[in-house]
Amino acid sequence: MVESIKNVAIIGAGTMGQGIAQVCALAGYPVMLYDTQPEITKTAIANVRKRLEMAVEKGKLSANLKDEALARIVAVGDFRQLQVDIAIEVVVEKLDVKQKIVAELEKLNAIDCILVSNTSSFPITQIASVMKHKNRFAGLHFFNPAPVMKLVEIIRGAATNDHTIKVLEAFVESLSKISVMATDSPGFIVNRIARLFYAESLKIVEDGVSDFQTVDRLLKETGFKMGPFQLMDLIGVDTNFAVTTSMYNAFHHEPKFRPSRLQQQKVDAGQHGRKSGKGFYEYPQTDQ
Ligand code: NAI
């Protein structure tokens, strides 16, 4: 078994994968970053560079530390190169895709490598059902934006062993984050609560009670850092919709988790938020 983490692989270089890569690299870990398409990995590293350069400009990071962190992130074009202490699965919120990846990863990696999923909604035990070595698999749920948000939920599957949890707790601490143990249930803690926040906001707009800009403005004025529609654009409208759909199914169609038609329409229109240049709001290219 891995005693402590010395290097990291990240599978999926989208919104969360690139943020987690940045966090790990800044904490001193060599990071291998993989995505199905090499251009996505390239864009991800370019985005990390942009964010670190901005931090240097603002005096929050030295140029040396920025260069060292960037040098630690390596794009990997082949799954088979991922020989590491921990592999973090950060791909689209689809159960079959996640299961395929964890099953492949456990075949390729050293027998004692720890595998985790950043899933927002699927129970860890359900993802792990296709695995042989379920004891070293857990949930490690970062929040968006990963470089800013301090909280990380650690989710113990039915078969996850104590050692894996201990190593993960130390890993999260080494990233200067705060870990919270969450029960293995659909959506864990934060996303289960957050579903109702999004659902009611979408319903208010669908019912014509208010428009989305006003809802955002009002909630910000009452103390929220971002309005629900700004937050959906940041998260990815598609990802947010996938999480709601997954939880609706997992809770046997409980009405409070019913996905919104308005959100479905945005997904169908390819208006996925910041990452696609348009969601509820529009984003100039440089803003993404
Ligand atoms: P995203 O859509 O921005 O990125 C997903 C990436 O996975 C894409 O780059 C895609 O090319 C890649 N991918 C798809 N299939 C793959 C495969 N077979 N092998 C390698 N890469 C593959 O999604 P995002 O938002 O980064 O979400 C990823 C995961 O993180 C999801 O499980 C999501 O629920 C979770 N999450 C998302 C948060 C958010 O705010 N966006 C917050 C916390 C968790």
py3Dmol code that shows the C-alpha trace and the ligand (Angstrom):
import py3Dmol

protein = """\
ATOM      1  CA  MET A   1       0.000   0.000   0.000  1.00  0.00           C
ATOM      2  CA  VAL A   2       1.103   3.566  -0.728  1.00  0.00           C
ATOM      3  CA  GLU A   3       2.268   5.140   2.564  1.00  0.00           C
ATOM      4  CA  SER A   4       2.034   8.738   1.369  1.00  0.00           C
ATOM      5  CA  ILE A   5       1.437  10.508  -1.931  1.00  0.00           C
ATOM      6  CA  LYS A   6       4.494  11.616  -3.889  1.00  0.00           C
ATOM      7  CA  ASN A   7       3.009  12.069  -7.368  1.00  0.00           C
ATOM      8  CA  VAL A   8      -0.410  12.462  -8.921  1.00  0.00           C
ATOM      9  CA  ALA A   9      -2.247  11.548 -12.129  1.00  0.00           C
ATOM     10  CA  ILE A  10      -5.361  13.431 -13.143  1.00  0.00           C
ATOM     11  CA  ILE A  11      -7.693  11.887 -15.695  1.00  0.00           C
ATOM     12  CA  GLY A  12      -9.870  14.559 -17.278  1.00  0.00           C
ATOM     13  CA  ALA A  13      -8.539  18.074 -17.927  1.00  0.00           C
ATOM     14  CA  GLY A  14     -11.822  20.013 -17.983  1.00  0.00           C
ATOM     15  CA  THR A  15     -13.060  22.630 -15.510  1.00  0.00           C
ATOM     16  CA  MET A  16     -12.164  20.627 -12.393  1.00  0.00           C
ATOM     17  CA  GLY A  17      -9.222  18.586 -13.689  1.00  0.00           C
ATOM     18  CA  GLN A  18      -7.213  21.689 -14.525  1.00  0.00           C
ATOM     19  CA  GLY A  19      -8.036  23.329 -11.172  1.00  0.00           C
ATOM     20  CA  ILE A  20      -6.982  20.236  -9.238  1.00  0.00           C
ATOM     21  CA  ALA A  21      -3.786  19.990 -11.334  1.00  0.00           C
ATOM     22  CA  GLN A  22      -2.960  23.582 -10.349  1.00  0.00           C
ATOM     23  CA  VAL A  23      -3.578  22.893  -6.652  1.00  0.00           C
ATOM     24  CA  CYS A  24      -1.406  19.740  -6.658  1.00  0.00           C
ATOM     25  CA  ALA A  25       1.430  21.358  -8.637  1.00  0.00           C
ATOM     26  CA  LEU A  26       1.508  24.385  -6.320  1.00  0.00           C
ATOM     27  CA  ALA A  27       1.686  22.013  -3.344  1.00  0.00           C
ATOM     28  CA  GLY A  28       4.831  20.452  -4.870  1.00  0.00           C
ATOM     29  CA  TYR A  29       3.483  17.272  -6.495  1.00  0.00           C
ATOM     30  CA  PRO A  30       4.532  16.179  -9.978  1.00  0.00           C
ATOM     31  CA  VAL A  31       1.260  15.937 -11.930  1.00  0.00           C
ATOM     32  CA  MET A  32       0.495  13.834 -14.990  1.00  0.00           C
ATOM     33  CA  LEU A  33      -2.538  15.216 -16.793  1.00  0.00           C
ATOM     34  CA  TYR A  34      -4.520  13.085 -19.233  1.00  0.00           C
ATOM     35  CA  ASP A  35      -7.604  13.721 -21.358  1.00  0.00           C
ATOM     36  CA  THR A  36      -9.006  11.849 -24.332  1.00  0.00           C
ATOM     37  CA  GLN A  37      -8.112  14.770 -26.576  1.00  0.00           C
ATOM     38  CA  PRO A  38      -4.560  16.201 -26.397  1.00  0.00           C
ATOM     39  CA  GLU A  39      -5.837  19.728 -27.308  1.00  0.00           C
ATOM     40  CA  ILE A  40      -7.930  19.774 -24.133  1.00  0.00           C
ATOM     41  CA  THR A  41      -4.878  18.987 -22.010  1.00  0.00           C
ATOM     42  CA  LYS A  42      -2.927  21.714 -23.823  1.00  0.00           C
ATOM     43  CA  THR A  43      -5.698  24.264 -23.194  1.00  0.00           C
ATOM     44  CA  ALA A  44      -5.892  23.147 -19.564  1.00  0.00           C
ATOM     45  CA  ILE A  45      -2.175  23.790 -19.009  1.00  0.00           C
ATOM     46  CA  ALA A  46      -2.449  27.146 -20.820  1.00  0.00           C
ATOM     47  CA  ASN A  47      -5.331  28.080 -18.484  1.00  0.00           C
ATOM     48  CA  VAL A  48      -3.287  27.140 -15.419  1.00  0.00           C
ATOM     49  CA  ARG A  49      -0.408  29.257 -16.769  1.00  0.00           C
ATOM     50  CA  LYS A  50      -2.766  32.238 -17.265  1.00  0.00           C
ATOM     51  CA  ARG A  51      -4.127  31.955 -13.736  1.00  0.00           C
ATOM     52  CA  LEU A  52      -0.659  31.659 -12.172  1.00  0.00           C
ATOM     53  CA  GLU A  53       0.615  34.618 -14.208  1.00  0.00           C
ATOM     54  CA  MET A  54      -2.294  36.674 -12.911  1.00  0.00           C
ATOM     55  CA  ALA A  55      -1.397  35.632  -9.359  1.00  0.00           C
ATOM     56  CA  VAL A  56       2.190  36.824  -9.967  1.00  0.00           C
ATOM     57  CA  GLU A  57       0.917  40.147 -11.378  1.00  0.00           C
ATOM     58  CA  LYS A  58      -1.219  40.629  -8.273  1.00  0.00           C
ATOM     59  CA  GLY A  59       1.789  39.885  -6.037  1.00  0.00           C
ATOM     60  CA  LYS A  60       0.178  36.727  -4.607  1.00  0.00           C
ATOM     61  CA  LEU A  61       2.803  34.332  -6.011  1.00  0.00           C
ATOM     62  CA  SER A  62       6.495  34.667  -6.879  1.00  0.00           C
ATOM     63  CA  ALA A  63       7.579  34.163 -10.495  1.00  0.00           C
ATOM     64  CA  ASN A  64       9.859  31.324  -9.311  1.00  0.00           C
ATOM     65  CA  LEU A  65       7.048  29.407  -7.643  1.00  0.00           C
ATOM     66  CA  LYS A  66       4.887  29.883 -10.734  1.00  0.00           C
ATOM     67  CA  ASP A  67       7.630  28.457 -12.994  1.00  0.00           C
ATOM     68  CA  GLU A  68       8.260  25.532 -10.639  1.00  0.00           C
ATOM     69  CA  ALA A  69       4.555  24.687 -10.435  1.00  0.00           C
ATOM     70  CA  LEU A  70       4.114  24.824 -14.213  1.00  0.00           C
ATOM     71  CA  ALA A  71       7.159  22.599 -14.741  1.00  0.00           C
ATOM     72  CA  ARG A  72       5.542  19.962 -12.526  1.00  0.00           C
ATOM     73  CA  ILE A  73       2.488  19.518 -14.790  1.00  0.00           C
ATOM     74  CA  VAL A  74       3.121  17.135 -17.659  1.00  0.00           C
ATOM     75  CA  ALA A  75       0.589  16.312 -20.360  1.00  0.00           C
ATOM     76  CA  VAL A  76       0.342  12.578 -20.903  1.00  0.00           C
ATOM     77  CA  GLY A  77      -0.989  11.234 -24.187  1.00  0.00           C
ATOM     78  CA  ASP A  78      -1.192   7.601 -23.216  1.00  0.00           C
ATOM     79  CA  PHE A  79      -3.081   6.032 -20.354  1.00  0.00           C
ATOM     80  CA  ARG A  80      -0.335   3.447 -19.881  1.00  0.00           C
ATOM     81  CA  GLN A  81       2.144   6.099 -18.753  1.00  0.00           C
ATOM     82  CA  LEU A  82       0.174   6.776 -15.594  1.00  0.00           C
ATOM     83  CA  GLN A  83       2.327   5.096 -12.926  1.00  0.00           C
ATOM     84  CA  VAL A  84       1.660   7.096  -9.785  1.00  0.00           C
ATOM     85  CA  ASP A  85       0.704   6.981  -6.096  1.00  0.00           C
ATOM     86  CA  ILE A  86      -2.743   8.440  -6.671  1.00  0.00           C
ATOM     87  CA  ALA A  87      -4.927   8.707  -9.773  1.00  0.00           C
ATOM     88  CA  ILE A  88      -7.781  11.201  -9.603  1.00  0.00           C
ATOM     89  CA  GLU A  89     -10.674  10.537 -12.006  1.00  0.00           C
ATOM     90  CA  VAL A  90     -12.213  13.878 -13.052  1.00  0.00           C
ATOM     91  CA  VAL A  91     -14.129  13.053 -16.240  1.00  0.00           C
ATOM     92  CA  VAL A  92     -17.729  13.796 -17.256  1.00  0.00           C
ATOM     93  CA  GLU A  93     -20.465  12.916 -14.765  1.00  0.00           C
ATOM     94  CA  LYS A  94     -21.476   9.660 -16.471  1.00  0.00           C
ATOM     95  CA  LEU A  95     -21.421   6.430 -14.490  1.00  0.00           C
ATOM     96  CA  ASP A  96     -20.401   4.128 -17.356  1.00  0.00           C
ATOM     97  CA  VAL A  97     -17.493   6.399 -18.383  1.00  0.00           C
ATOM     98  CA  LYS A  98     -16.230   6.617 -14.807  1.00  0.00           C
ATOM     99  CA  GLN A  99     -16.523   2.864 -14.265  1.00  0.00           C
ATOM    100  CA  LYS A 100     -14.632   2.120 -17.454  1.00  0.00           C
ATOM    101  CA  ILE A 101     -11.805   4.424 -16.403  1.00  0.00           C
ATOM    102  CA  VAL A 102     -11.400   3.116 -12.856  1.00  0.00           C
ATOM    103  CA  ALA A 103     -11.446  -0.467 -14.132  1.00  0.00           C
ATOM    104  CA  GLU A 104      -8.732   0.355 -16.696  1.00  0.00           C
ATOM    105  CA  LEU A 105      -6.701   2.342 -14.186  1.00  0.00           C
ATOM    106  CA  GLU A 106      -6.528  -0.413 -11.628  1.00  0.00           C
ATOM    107  CA  LYS A 107      -5.237  -2.780 -14.299  1.00  0.00           C
ATOM    108  CA  LEU A 108      -2.529  -0.378 -15.431  1.00  0.00           C
ATOM    109  CA  ASN A 109      -1.328   0.993 -12.142  1.00  0.00           C
ATOM    110  CA  ALA A 110       0.914  -0.458  -9.524  1.00  0.00           C
ATOM    111  CA  ILE A 111      -1.099  -2.760  -7.279  1.00  0.00           C
ATOM    112  CA  ASP A 112      -0.985  -0.344  -4.341  1.00  0.00           C
ATOM    113  CA  CYS A 113      -1.922   2.893  -6.135  1.00  0.00           C
ATOM    114  CA  ILE A 114      -4.843   4.796  -4.572  1.00  0.00           C
ATOM    115  CA  LEU A 115      -7.700   5.645  -6.956  1.00  0.00           C
ATOM    116  CA  VAL A 116     -10.243   8.368  -6.282  1.00  0.00           C
ATOM    117  CA  SER A 117     -13.170   9.915  -8.097  1.00  0.00           C
ATOM    118  CA  ASN A 118     -14.153  13.581  -8.039  1.00  0.00           C
ATOM    119  CA  THR A 119     -17.757  12.623  -8.813  1.00  0.00           C
ATOM    120  CA  SER A 120     -20.375  15.074  -7.558  1.00  0.00           C
ATOM    121  CA  SER A 121     -23.206  12.617  -7.280  1.00  0.00           C
ATOM    122  CA  PHE A 122     -22.526   8.909  -7.904  1.00  0.00           C
ATOM    123  CA  PRO A 123     -22.093   6.773  -4.782  1.00  0.00           C
ATOM    124  CA  ILE A 124     -18.498   5.554  -4.545  1.00  0.00           C
ATOM    125  CA  THR A 125     -19.637   2.002  -3.875  1.00  0.00           C
ATOM    126  CA  GLN A 126     -21.582   2.077  -7.157  1.00  0.00           C
ATOM    127  CA  ILE A 127     -18.573   3.289  -9.200  1.00  0.00           C
ATOM    128  CA  ALA A 128     -16.384   0.698  -7.428  1.00  0.00           C
ATOM    129  CA  SER A 129     -18.731  -2.187  -8.228  1.00  0.00           C
ATOM    130  CA  VAL A 130     -16.680  -2.920 -11.387  1.00  0.00           C
ATOM    131  CA  MET A 131     -13.336  -2.929  -9.534  1.00  0.00           C
ATOM    132  CA  LYS A 132     -11.253  -5.739  -8.074  1.00  0.00           C
ATOM    133  CA  HIS A 133      -9.367  -3.645  -5.515  1.00  0.00           C
ATOM    134  CA  LYS A 134     -12.256  -1.689  -4.045  1.00  0.00           C
ATOM    135  CA  ASN A 135     -10.417  -1.191  -0.748  1.00  0.00           C
ATOM    136  CA  ARG A 136      -8.105   1.484  -2.169  1.00  0.00           C
ATOM    137  CA  PHE A 137     -10.815   3.458  -3.956  1.00  0.00           C
ATOM    138  CA  ALA A 138     -12.632   6.463  -2.444  1.00  0.00           C
ATOM    139  CA  GLY A 139     -14.325   9.721  -3.326  1.00  0.00           C
ATOM    140  CA  LEU A 140     -12.257  12.917  -3.218  1.00  0.00           C
ATOM    141  CA  HIS A 141     -14.659  15.711  -4.036  1.00  0.00           C
ATOM    142  CA  PHE A 142     -13.075  19.109  -4.679  1.00  0.00           C
ATOM    143  CA  PHE A 143     -15.238  22.195  -5.144  1.00  0.00           C
ATOM    144  CA  ASN A 144     -15.137  24.767  -7.916  1.00  0.00           C
ATOM    145  CA  PRO A 145     -12.920  26.730  -8.326  1.00  0.00           C
ATOM    146  CA  ALA A 146     -10.557  24.102  -6.916  1.00  0.00           C
ATOM    147  CA  PRO A 147      -7.665  26.557  -6.355  1.00  0.00           C
ATOM    148  CA  VAL A 148      -9.922  28.773  -4.219  1.00  0.00           C
ATOM    149  CA  MET A 149     -12.341  26.500  -2.375  1.00  0.00           C
ATOM    150  CA  LYS A 150     -10.881  25.090   0.855  1.00  0.00           C
ATOM    151  CA  LEU A 151     -13.312  22.225   1.389  1.00  0.00           C
ATOM    152  CA  VAL A 152     -12.777  18.686   0.058  1.00  0.00           C
ATOM    153  CA  GLU A 153     -15.289  15.913   0.840  1.00  0.00           C
ATOM    154  CA  ILE A 154     -13.690  12.485   1.382  1.00  0.00           C
ATOM    155  CA  ILE A 155     -16.176   9.698   0.710  1.00  0.00           C
ATOM    156  CA  ARG A 156     -15.611   6.226   2.027  1.00  0.00           C
ATOM    157  CA  GLY A 157     -17.136   3.469  -0.098  1.00  0.00           C
ATOM    158  CA  ALA A 158     -18.432   0.290   1.534  1.00  0.00           C
ATOM    159  CA  ALA A 159     -15.080  -1.427   0.870  1.00  0.00           C
ATOM    160  CA  THR A 160     -12.628   1.489   1.305  1.00  0.00           C
ATOM    161  CA  ASN A 161     -10.036   0.620   3.949  1.00  0.00           C
ATOM    162  CA  ASP A 162      -8.815   2.785   6.865  1.00  0.00           C
ATOM    163  CA  HIS A 163      -5.346   3.123   5.391  1.00  0.00           C
ATOM    164  CA  THR A 164      -6.677   4.712   2.181  1.00  0.00           C
ATOM    165  CA  ILE A 165      -8.713   7.224   4.181  1.00  0.00           C
ATOM    166  CA  LYS A 166      -5.695   8.067   6.357  1.00  0.00           C
ATOM    167  CA  VAL A 167      -3.475   8.684   3.307  1.00  0.00           C
ATOM    168  CA  LEU A 168      -6.193  10.820   1.687  1.00  0.00           C
ATOM    169  CA  GLU A 169      -6.666  12.939   4.809  1.00  0.00           C
ATOM    170  CA  ALA A 170      -2.921  13.655   4.888  1.00  0.00           C
ATOM    171  CA  PHE A 171      -2.940  14.377   1.142  1.00  0.00           C
ATOM    172  CA  VAL A 172      -5.790  16.912   1.468  1.00  0.00           C
ATOM    173  CA  GLU A 173      -3.979  18.598   4.346  1.00  0.00           C
ATOM    174  CA  SER A 174      -0.796  18.820   2.260  1.00  0.00           C
ATOM    175  CA  LEU A 175      -2.828  20.727  -0.363  1.00  0.00           C
ATOM    176  CA  SER A 176      -3.737  23.283   2.351  1.00  0.00           C
ATOM    177  CA  LYS A 177      -7.361  22.187   2.134  1.00  0.00           C
ATOM    178  CA  ILE A 178      -9.827  21.054   4.781  1.00  0.00           C
ATOM    179  CA  SER A 179     -11.279  17.552   4.500  1.00  0.00           C
ATOM    180  CA  VAL A 180     -14.705  16.496   5.686  1.00  0.00           C
ATOM    181  CA  MET A 181     -15.812  12.854   5.778  1.00  0.00           C
ATOM    182  CA  ALA A 182     -19.081  12.382   3.923  1.00  0.00           C
ATOM    183  CA  THR A 183     -21.390   9.382   3.872  1.00  0.00           C
ATOM    184  CA  ASP A 184     -21.556   7.429   0.620  1.00  0.00           C
ATOM    185  CA  SER A 185     -24.963   8.587  -0.515  1.00  0.00           C
ATOM    186  CA  PRO A 186     -25.997  10.267  -3.815  1.00  0.00           C
ATOM    187  CA  GLY A 187     -24.652  13.861  -3.856  1.00  0.00           C
ATOM    188  CA  PHE A 188     -22.916  13.374  -0.468  1.00  0.00           C
ATOM    189  CA  ILE A 189     -23.468  16.498   1.692  1.00  0.00           C
ATOM    190  CA  VAL A 190     -22.939  19.762  -0.182  1.00  0.00           C
ATOM    191  CA  ASN A 191     -24.411  18.789  -3.549  1.00  0.00           C
ATOM    192  CA  ARG A 192     -27.506  17.319  -1.951  1.00  0.00           C
ATOM    193  CA  ILE A 193     -28.265  20.632  -0.267  1.00  0.00           C
ATOM    194  CA  ALA A 194     -27.225  22.643  -3.343  1.00  0.00           C
ATOM    195  CA  ARG A 195     -29.718  20.801  -5.623  1.00  0.00           C
ATOM    196  CA  LEU A 196     -32.608  22.587  -3.924  1.00  0.00           C
ATOM    197  CA  PHE A 197     -30.910  25.972  -4.308  1.00  0.00           C
ATOM    198  CA  TYR A 198     -30.599  25.478  -8.087  1.00  0.00           C
ATOM    199  CA  ALA A 199     -34.000  23.796  -8.508  1.00  0.00           C
ATOM    200  CA  GLU A 200     -35.983  26.575  -6.843  1.00  0.00           C
ATOM    201  CA  SER A 201     -34.039  29.312  -8.673  1.00  0.00           C
ATOM    202  CA  LEU A 202     -34.728  27.642 -12.031  1.00  0.00           C
ATOM    203  CA  LYS A 203     -38.388  27.172 -11.126  1.00  0.00           C
ATOM    204  CA  ILE A 204     -38.766  30.852 -10.208  1.00  0.00           C
ATOM    205  CA  VAL A 205     -37.529  31.797 -13.693  1.00  0.00           C
ATOM    206  CA  GLU A 206     -39.587  29.069 -15.446  1.00  0.00           C
ATOM    207  CA  ASP A 207     -42.737  30.217 -13.603  1.00  0.00           C
ATOM    208  CA  GLY A 208     -42.119  33.823 -14.716  1.00  0.00           C
ATOM    209  CA  VAL A 209     -41.802  35.057 -11.130  1.00  0.00           C
ATOM    210  CA  SER A 210     -38.532  36.811 -11.954  1.00  0.00           C
ATOM    211  CA  ASP A 211     -35.701  36.786 -14.482  1.00  0.00           C
ATOM    212  CA  PHE A 212     -32.379  35.080 -13.817  1.00  0.00           C
ATOM    213  CA  GLN A 213     -30.394  38.331 -13.593  1.00  0.00           C
ATOM    214  CA  THR A 214     -32.677  39.622 -10.845  1.00  0.00           C
ATOM    215  CA  VAL A 215     -32.499  36.340  -8.925  1.00  0.00           C
ATOM    216  CA  ASP A 216     -28.686  36.499  -9.052  1.00  0.00           C
ATOM    217  CA  ARG A 217     -28.627  40.152  -7.976  1.00  0.00           C
ATOM    218  CA  LEU A 218     -31.018  39.585  -5.070  1.00  0.00           C
ATOM    219  CA  LEU A 219     -29.160  36.581  -3.730  1.00  0.00           C
ATOM    220  CA  LYS A 220     -25.846  38.413  -3.936  1.00  0.00           C
ATOM    221  CA  GLU A 221     -27.390  41.307  -2.058  1.00  0.00           C
ATOM    222  CA  THR A 222     -28.521  38.925   0.660  1.00  0.00           C
ATOM    223  CA  GLY A 223     -24.954  37.687   1.168  1.00  0.00           C
ATOM    224  CA  PHE A 224     -24.320  34.861  -1.327  1.00  0.00           C
ATOM    225  CA  LYS A 225     -20.944  35.210  -3.093  1.00  0.00           C
ATOM    226  CA  MET A 226     -22.554  34.334  -6.430  1.00  0.00           C
ATOM    227  CA  GLY A 227     -26.103  34.010  -7.698  1.00  0.00           C
ATOM    228  CA  PRO A 228     -27.347  30.530  -8.721  1.00  0.00           C
ATOM    229  CA  PHE A 229     -27.208  31.269 -12.444  1.00  0.00           C
ATOM    230  CA  GLN A 230     -23.681  32.698 -12.235  1.00  0.00           C
ATOM    231  CA  LEU A 231     -22.730  29.609 -10.275  1.00  0.00           C
ATOM    232  CA  MET A 232     -24.287  27.235 -12.833  1.00  0.00           C
ATOM    233  CA  ASP A 233     -22.279  28.998 -15.560  1.00  0.00           C
ATOM    234  CA  LEU A 234     -19.093  28.588 -13.506  1.00  0.00           C
ATOM    235  CA  ILE A 235     -19.737  24.929 -12.725  1.00  0.00           C
ATOM    236  CA  GLY A 236     -20.863  24.098 -16.269  1.00  0.00           C
ATOM    237  CA  VAL A 237     -24.601  23.973 -17.034  1.00  0.00           C
ATOM    238  CA  ASP A 238     -24.110  20.489 -18.531  1.00  0.00           C
ATOM    239  CA  THR A 239     -22.256  19.204 -15.471  1.00  0.00           C
ATOM    240  CA  ASN A 240     -24.822  20.718 -13.127  1.00  0.00           C
ATOM    241  CA  PHE A 241     -27.648  19.149 -15.129  1.00  0.00           C
ATOM    242  CA  ALA A 242     -25.912  15.749 -15.161  1.00  0.00           C
ATOM    243  CA  VAL A 243     -25.525  15.887 -11.376  1.00  0.00           C
ATOM    244  CA  THR A 244     -29.219  16.736 -10.871  1.00  0.00           C
ATOM    245  CA  THR A 245     -30.302  13.987 -13.274  1.00  0.00           C
ATOM    246  CA  SER A 246     -28.087  11.443 -11.549  1.00  0.00           C
ATOM    247  CA  MET A 247     -29.512  12.368  -8.141  1.00  0.00           C
ATOM    248  CA  TYR A 248     -33.098  12.353  -9.419  1.00  0.00           C
ATOM    249  CA  ASN A 249     -32.535   8.789 -10.625  1.00  0.00           C
ATOM    250  CA  ALA A 250     -30.697   7.721  -7.485  1.00  0.00           C
ATOM    251  CA  PHE A 251     -33.510   9.014  -5.257  1.00  0.00           C
ATOM    252  CA  HIS A 252     -36.118   7.143  -7.312  1.00  0.00           C
ATOM    253  CA  HIS A 253     -37.562  10.266  -8.963  1.00  0.00           C
ATOM    254  CA  GLU A 254     -38.155  12.222  -5.789  1.00  0.00           C
ATOM    255  CA  PRO A 255     -39.874  15.408  -7.111  1.00  0.00           C
ATOM    256  CA  LYS A 256     -37.583  17.827  -5.254  1.00  0.00           C
ATOM    257  CA  PHE A 257     -34.648  16.607  -7.411  1.00  0.00           C
ATOM    258  CA  ARG A 258     -36.516  16.791 -10.745  1.00  0.00           C
ATOM    259  CA  PRO A 259     -34.252  18.281 -13.478  1.00  0.00           C
ATOM    260  CA  SER A 260     -35.342  21.610 -14.963  1.00  0.00           C
ATOM    261  CA  ARG A 261     -36.592  21.961 -18.553  1.00  0.00           C
ATOM    262  CA  LEU A 262     -34.923  25.356 -18.839  1.00  0.00           C
ATOM    263  CA  GLN A 263     -31.591  23.824 -17.863  1.00  0.00           C
ATOM    264  CA  GLN A 264     -32.135  20.913 -20.251  1.00  0.00           C
ATOM    265  CA  GLN A 265     -32.725  23.426 -23.075  1.00  0.00           C
ATOM    266  CA  LYS A 266     -29.453  25.231 -22.296  1.00  0.00           C
ATOM    267  CA  VAL A 267     -27.590  21.910 -22.407  1.00  0.00           C
ATOM    268  CA  ASP A 268     -29.221  20.958 -25.723  1.00  0.00           C
ATOM    269  CA  ALA A 269     -28.282  24.369 -27.156  1.00  0.00           C
ATOM    270  CA  GLY A 270     -24.617  23.825 -26.188  1.00  0.00           C
ATOM    271  CA  GLN A 271     -24.823  26.791 -23.799  1.00  0.00           C
ATOM    272  CA  HIS A 272     -22.711  25.163 -21.110  1.00  0.00           C
ATOM    273  CA  GLY A 273     -21.523  28.300 -19.324  1.00  0.00           C
ATOM    274  CA  ARG A 274     -18.111  29.906 -19.085  1.00  0.00           C
ATOM    275  CA  LYS A 275     -16.321  26.989 -20.719  1.00  0.00           C
ATOM    276  CA  SER A 276     -18.408  27.301 -23.913  1.00  0.00           C
ATOM    277  CA  GLY A 277     -18.482  31.116 -23.994  1.00  0.00           C
ATOM    278  CA  LYS A 278     -22.221  31.267 -23.254  1.00  0.00           C
ATOM    279  CA  GLY A 279     -24.553  29.909 -20.640  1.00  0.00           C
ATOM    280  CA  PHE A 280     -27.100  32.065 -18.890  1.00  0.00           C
ATOM    281  CA  TYR A 281     -24.612  34.904 -19.482  1.00  0.00           C
ATOM    282  CA  GLU A 282     -22.114  35.525 -22.289  1.00  0.00           C
ATOM    283  CA  TYR A 283     -18.357  35.382 -21.764  1.00  0.00           C
ATOM    284  CA  PRO A 284     -15.695  36.973 -23.940  1.00  0.00           C
ATOM    285  CA  GLN A 285     -12.970  34.456 -24.886  1.00  0.00           C
ATOM    286  CA  THR A 286     -10.377  35.983 -22.493  1.00  0.00           C
ATOM    287  CA  ASP A 287     -12.779  35.565 -19.555  1.00  0.00           C
ATOM    288  CA  GLN A 288     -12.942  31.746 -19.675  1.00  0.00           C
TER     289      GLN A 288
END
"""
ligand_1 = """\
44
NAI
P -15.845 19.058 -17.861
O -16.917 18.749 -18.816
O -15.379 20.470 -17.738
O -14.566 18.161 -18.140
C -14.637 16.762 -18.271
C -13.419 16.310 -19.045
O -13.408 14.877 -19.080
C -13.414 16.785 -20.519
O -12.224 17.496 -20.771
C -13.487 15.479 -21.319
O -12.749 15.536 -22.523
C -12.857 14.506 -20.323
N -13.169 13.104 -20.597
C -14.353 12.555 -20.958
N -14.217 11.220 -21.103
C -12.923 10.924 -20.805
C -12.165 9.737 -20.768
N -12.731 8.582 -21.057
N -10.846 9.810 -20.429
C -10.275 10.993 -20.117
N -10.946 12.179 -20.127
C -12.255 12.125 -20.478
O -16.359 18.514 -16.450
P -15.974 19.028 -14.990
O -16.894 20.115 -14.624
O -14.523 19.217 -14.883
O -16.437 17.775 -14.125
C -15.636 16.619 -14.005
C -16.074 15.840 -12.787
O -15.928 16.645 -11.614
C -17.542 15.402 -12.819
O -17.646 14.169 -12.199
C -18.239 16.485 -12.007
O -19.447 16.050 -11.444
C -17.182 16.760 -10.940
N -17.249 18.065 -10.301
C -17.514 19.181 -11.053
C -17.583 20.414 -10.429
C -17.849 21.650 -11.208
O -18.153 22.679 -10.583
N -17.747 21.659 -12.533
C -17.376 20.561 -8.979
C -17.023 19.325 -8.313
C -17.008 18.130 -8.961
"""
view = py3Dmol.view(width=600, height=400)
view.addModel(protein, "pdb")
view.setStyle({"model": 0}, {"cartoon": {"style": "trace"}})
view.addModel(ligand_1, "xyz")
view.setStyle({"model": 1}, {"stick": {}})
view.zoomTo()
view.show()
